Amino acid sequence: MWQSVGLTLLVIVATLVCALLFMMFGWYVVWQLFLSKFKFLRELVGDASTPQAETQPAEPKSEHSASATTRNRPRTARQRVAFSETSS
């Protein structure tokens, strides 16, 4: 009788441990692949490490948008004049 109760408790505890390990592994995989990309989730969890994208120096938005437009298509004379006036 006590053997069957002990075995039942062992099975229940082993099942709970396996389920907990599976959940922890799943959370880790989802965190590494997706959730760690969001800054507000990192702040909620208290993760001090930063992803690789934030460690690289970012160029200012005005320079980035200006360089992106020059690469994509040539500017018209009106756009060149307007851009030079705002740069000065």
Stockholm file with secondary structure:
# STOCKHOLM 1.0

chainA/1-88         MWQSVGLTLLVIVATLVCALLFMMFGWYVVWQLFLSKFKFLRELVGDASTPQAETQPAEPKSEHSASATTRNRPRTARQRVAFSETSS
#=GR chainA/1-88 SS CHHHHHHHHHHHHHHHHHHHHHHHHHHHHHHHHTGGGCHHHHHHHTCCCCCHHHHSCCCCHHHHHHHHHHHHSCCCHHHHHHHHHHHC
#=GC SS_cons        CHHHHHHHHHHHHHHHHHHHHHHHHHHHHHHHHTGGGCHHHHHHHTCCCCCHHHHSCCCCHHHHHHHHHHHHSCCCHHHHHHHHHHHC
//
